[in-house]
Structure formats: structure tokens, C-alpha cells
Amino acid sequence: MRNTELTDYFMVLILLSVLILGKAEIYIVTLEGEPVISYRGGVNGFEATAVESDSDEKIDVTSDLVISYARHLEKRHDMLLDMLFEEGTYKKLYSYRHLINGFAVHTSPEQADMLRQAPGVKSVERDWKVRKLTTHTPQFWGFRPSGFDRAGEDIVIGFVDSGIYPHHPSFASHRSDPYGPVPKYRGKCEVDRETKRDYCNGKIIGAQHFAEAAKTAGAFNPDIDFDSPLDGDGHGSHTAAIAAGNNGIPVRMHGFEFGRASGMAPRARIAVYKALYRIFGGFVADVVAAIDQAVHDGVDILNLSVGPNSPPATTKTTYLNPFDATLLAAVKAGVFVVQAAGNGGPFPKTLLSYSPWIATVAAAVDDRRYKNHFTLGNGKILAGLGLSPATHTNRTFTLVAANDVLLDSSVAKYSPSDCQQPEVLNKNLVQGNILLCGYSFNFVVGTASIKKVSQTAKSLGAAGFVLAVENASPGTKFDPVPVGIPGILITDVSKSTDLIDYYNMSTPRDWTGRVKSFKAVGSIGEGLRPILHKSAPTVALFSARGPNIKDYSFQDADLLKPDILAPGSLIWAAWAPNGTDEPNYVGEGFAMISGTSMAAPHIAGIAALVKQKNPHWSPAAIKSALMTTSTTVDRAERPLQAQQYSGSETMSLVPATPFDYGSGHVNPRAALDPGLIFDAGYEDYLGFLCTTPGIDAHEIRNYTNTPCNYTLGHPSNLNTPSIAISHLVGTQIVTRTVTNVAAEETYVITARMAPAVAIETNPPAMTLRPGASRKFSITLTVRSVTGTYSFGEVLLKGSRGHKVRIPVVAMGYDR
């Protein structure tokens, strides 16, 4: 071959590789061979690294055995890629070695197909995106146990989130009561490239970030996403503070104090695994790498306020994908995993967390409501929202609408009525008066903010501002926003109409429409103090609802989700001053936001307290303690209610069901002394998978490296503290096993159910010594076919005062 031909040949090769990389995507590949967590030996030169699944012993990742086997797996990953592909036609992003055996790679769809055909490859999944689960507290429970200042001591909570703002007082290391070392934790602290200081201080014990998939996909912007564990969003700092923020931190904004903030476990340590970013959320390849690292490092609890944007492309089973399989391995390693349920409520089957090994958390509205009012000159009082001081008492102020105080009519194209640009308004006409603004669509999409309205009004010398909502999409959610001057948002469209009618009738104009004089007046009330409601808690409108699904054709699962309810609406906690996720809190140190993202860390923090008291309990035992002691009544002792849309698409309260709240609203004090627990381990979860109809045993083996040697007879027999039967025909008997974690006690077992399904338990009573386990059965029989689920519960009432309750849901069929 001549030199010119050779050159042409290599040019073609280079062009081909460029073309391949040009349309490349990220894939998560799993391989045959056990990961570190489950390797029992068999490879020449490498001894076993697995820990028994029923042991509370953790893998020693510093041992030579683990290090050498992990290196062996990584070499196999590299060898496979080198054998199949030309250098430069792919990029390996991560090797997964501890929880799953595989890697993330950026390559073309054609090369992904070649990987699928390669010997030793079990699955190749195209990466998919995840998102934060926010929407755009200890005193509520009366929960201040003795020693609360030590609550969570030496328990490490890992946060797979948007990073952390390490300089916040919620994360400060106390000089008077410093944090000592935690030898079991082996995570590292990245160093800030500019300050050369690391992100840890004793309270924050680990800080790492994962962005290889985001960078390779072209989604990462280092100017706003920060190529470090620093929180450029706010979400990660907020969730970490809810779970483990320091005790008694004053929440100050605009010169006002809104109370004192504390995490649920204020002495727990924080380990940061940043894998979420402001604009695009995150990629599963990065999240799996973060989880793998967190478990390797030795976290006790893992908080995931994150859920998938859409189902994985190639798997039809909700429980089997790289994300859930990694979390199953994390639970096998003894880590308690908490995940937000999702914010797709109030519609059914909107959950984003499905698997039995995960604690899935729904969001409640707690007892605080921030309300305010605006009094018109004609005596009408209009209700609204506004965390603000009042205008001067015994005085009214002139109302001026933004559209009537423009410096130049040509600026009308800039939507001046939403009061985002003070430079287009006439300060002489606004000064000393109340500025009337319109709540436009810009507020909904985040390009306008109430904070900016407040800044506009203040810079023009206004006495205050009123924002009127003239039309709103059904279900639009309005949250109160703290502002430094008197201000109110009138959310009811009819009340806004009253305000605008009064303003127009009181404002004479000339024939061109120009105002001759401003005669409308009003005053703004004081809205800084919350009103406490006894109807709390209620299930938040946005909180995702069951039934749970077992596959992406939305077939009902024989597993109840969500698991538990915790506060998730209008939660005050730390914020990153450079965080841009919420326009109303840009530059602030605290934010009050909503979402199941806020509910999950409440459970993570309470789980830390349970773990601190019972360090050898399994993740299932901790979850059981939280669930069986939860409550299904509100503070007025009435059954829990859920926010729901009524016929006119306005919000109303309806009776809540286990599909809204799982077992009920968490009760932290009771969870520390549950009496009995429903325990389960890795083998039980495998049995659940192998027993669930429609799941291919080959698929289970691909993700778990385990054959289906063990079944439960029916998936409802998994030993969870809830019972769900999606297709009940005739009579079905379900079994449960309880273990006594208190002194000897006799329990009387009773059950009740809606009339369409009969329920019986056997035996009627049992006595358990400390540490003893006993089995009991629940018999469910169809009485009538209604086409809807029936709800009920089983109650185990102990002679020493323990009450252990599990929810039951079932739908009856003829056949």
C-alpha cells in the first residue's frame, strides 16, 4: 500500500471514530462475576470478600483482599473495552466494583450493540436522567428527648445530592464541643482548587463530587455547576440540614427571626456525594458511582432526594435496573436507604420509588400556616400570603398600579406589571405608596420572583407591595415568601378581582386612560407569625401516590408504597447563598421550600437516632420501627386527610388511605421503642423478586448474580410491616414473623378491614421473650367484588404498652 493510500486509510479511521463519538451516548454495563459485596471466592489468586447478609459486620475496604479483588475487576473492565474497540472510539467514565460489577462508558449505539453480544456481558442500559424532588420539624412532634444535643452521635448520613455549602452555621464544627474522629468512615474530602482548603470540618466528614457522565454528555457548566462538592443549587445544603443540621441555629432573614432550626439528628455526621446539578438534575451513571463510593466509605444511612425523569429504556421491571440493584447491594452492606416518593401527586401511580429494600417517603403538610390580609379603603379584607411586617398601624396608604406609573409607555413590552424592573417605574409616584403588581406566568416559570418585587418596591421607596393573581392554572401552588418590607400575594382570583375593581373605581382617568389622581387606599397586615393548625398533618397535594407498580406497563405490585409520611411542605432549613434553584432565596442563608425531597431527610435523621440506639439493627429492622409506630390520626385525633383536587380543580381535603401515607405519619419518639420488628434481609428480597409474576429469572440473575433458588410462595409473604394484595381471589393466607426487641411481653392480635374483604388473624395472642421471633398468619377472603381497593390494618397490642400496627390493602376479584 502506497504512503498516500495509508494516509487516506488512517484518515478514514479517524473520521469514523469522530463520527462514532459524535453520536455517542452513555451506557451502564454489568458483567458476569461477583462484585466485592458478594464475591465468595472461586477466582484463582483472589480470596472471598463477601460478608454474610444476615451479619452486621461491614466489608473492610482497606483490606488487601478487597483492594486486590477490586483492582482485578477494574482490569477486566479495561481489558474488555480494549479488546473490543479502538482507542479513542470510547471513554470509560467509571468502574463499579463494590456493589455491582460493571462500568459506565461513553460510546456509540453500534458499539453498545457489540458490547451486548460480547461474552461475559450481562446487561447494557442506556443512561437516563434523574431530578431533584422539590416543588416550584422537631417542634411539630414535641420531640426533644433527653440528650437531644447528642442525638445521632457518630452516625454517618450520606447525601447523594447537589453538594453542600460548608460555611453555613448548620454545618459548623463546635469549638466548645468538637467532633472526634469516626474510624469506621473512610471517605475523602476534596480540596477547593481556589482556597486550597478541603470541604470537611468534623461535622462534614466527607465531600466528593461525581460529574463524568454530565461532562461527557455536554450538560455540565463549571461556571454554575461548580466542579467540586460546593452546592451551586441550594437543594443539597437544605436536605443535609433537615437530617443532620446543628441544633438551635437562628433562622434570620431581612432582620426577622423565624425560629430556630435543628436537624433531626443534630450530632450525626454529614458525608457529601454530589451528583446532582442545577439545570439538568443528574445522570444515573454519576448517581450509581456516588452510591457505590458512599457504601465503600462506610456510611450508615443514605439519603436520596432524587428520582428518575423517566423509566430506564431497556428494563420493564421497576425493581431491576442499575439504580435499584445498586441500592439492593447497599442494603446488603447494612446501609439504610431513604428515597423521596416523588412529586407527581395527587394522582394515582405517580411514585418514583418502588423497591421493598428502600424506605419510600411521602410528604405531609405540618401545622404551620403563614397567612396575611390586605384591607381595602372600602372596608373589605382580602386574605393572602405574605411573610412580611405590616404597614404602619392605624394608617392607610395610597395604591398605585405598576402600569399606571411607567416612566415611558414604550416600556410596556417588558411586562412592567410584574414589577421586576424598578428602572421603568416612576419613583416620584411610587414613593410612600403601596405598589400594585400582577402575578404573571413569569413567576410560574421562575423568570420573575416575589423577592425581586420586594427589591423593586424597596428601591423606589414604596410603603409596601401587593401582588394580585388574576388567573391561575388549576393546581397552581403558592408558597409564602419572606420579604423585608410589607408585602402580600392575593392568591384567590375572585379576591384579586375585588382588589382591581376597587382600584379602578377609585382611580379617575382622563380620556386617554391616564390617571388624574390616585384615590384607592389600603393597608397590609402582619404575616410573620405562623398560625398552628390542629388538622395537621395532612398529605401534601404534590406528594406522589400509590398503588405501587411492578413494571412500566403500570401493573399493580403486591407491595405497599409509599412506606411512611413525614413533613415536606414549607420546610425551613439551610440554603447555599450562591444557590440558584429557588429565585426567591438567591443570596439567602435559609430557604423555606416544599417537596418529598424535604420529607426524605426527616426520615434519614430519625433513622440515625434509631441506629444510634440499636447499632446492630438491619436496615429492615430500622424501617419496621419507623413504620409500625407511625400514626394515622392528626393532632385533633381525627383520621388523616389528604389534599386532593375537587371537581372544580380547586383543592380540598379527603380521607387519606395507605396509598397516600403508607403506614402513617412518622412518630420519632415511638420509633425508638417499637416493641416488635418485622425483619428481612438480602435473601428475602431475592425471594420477593423470584416470586413476583412476570419477572424473568435470567433478569434477576443479571442484576443480583444469584439464581432463583428461593421463593416466598407469593410476593405478599415478604416480611414487610405492610400487606398488599393487588389481585385477591377467594381466600389467601399471608404470613409475617415478628421479633421482640424489648422485655418479655404478651401481644393480642386483632384486625379490621373494609366490608368487601374479610380478615382474620391466627393465633389471637402470643407471648415473646426478649429476642424471640414468632410467626402469625393473616387470612383475607373476598366478600364482594367492588373494583376498588379495600383498606384495613392488623394491630398487635402488647401487655407492656407497645402498639404495633401494619396497614393492609387488597382488591378482590372473581377469578
Secondary structure, DSSP 8 states (H G I E B T S, - for coil): --HHHHHHHHHHHHHHHHHHHHT-EEEEEEESS--GGG--S-STT-------TT------TTSHHHHHHHHHHHHHHHHHHHHHS-TTS-EEEEEE-SSSSEEEEEE-HHHHHHHHHSTTEEEEEE--EEEE--B--GGGGT---TTGGGTTTT-EEEEEES-B-TTSGGG---SSS-----TT----B-B-TTT--BS--SSEEEEEE--HHHHHTT---HHHH-SSSB-SSSHHHHHHHHHH--TTEEEEETTEEEEEE--SSTTSEEEEEE--BTTTBEEHHHHHHHHHHHHHHT-SEEEE-EEESS--SS--BTT-SHHHHHHHHHHHTT-EEEEE--S-TTSSS--S---TTSEEEEEEE-SEE--EEEEETTS-EEEEB-BS----TT--EEEEEGGGSBS-GGGGGG-GGG---GGGB-HHHHTTSEEEEE--HHHHHTSS-HHHHHHHHHHTT-SEEEEE-----TT------B-SS-EEEE--HHHHHHHHHHHHHT--B-TTS-BS----EEEE----S-EE-TT--EE-TTS-----BSBTT--B-SS----EEEE-SSEEEE--TT--SSGGGTT-SEEEEBSHHHHHHHHHHHHHHHHHH-TT--HHHHHHHHHHT-BSB-TTS-B-EEEEE-TTS-EEEEE--HHHHTT-B--HHHHT--SEE----HHHHHHHHHHSTT--HHHHHHHHS-------SSGGGS--SSEEEEEEESEEEEEEEEEE-SSSEEEEEEEEE-TTEEEEEESSEEEE-TT-EEEEEEEEEES---SS-EEEEEEEEETTS-EEEEEEEEEEE--
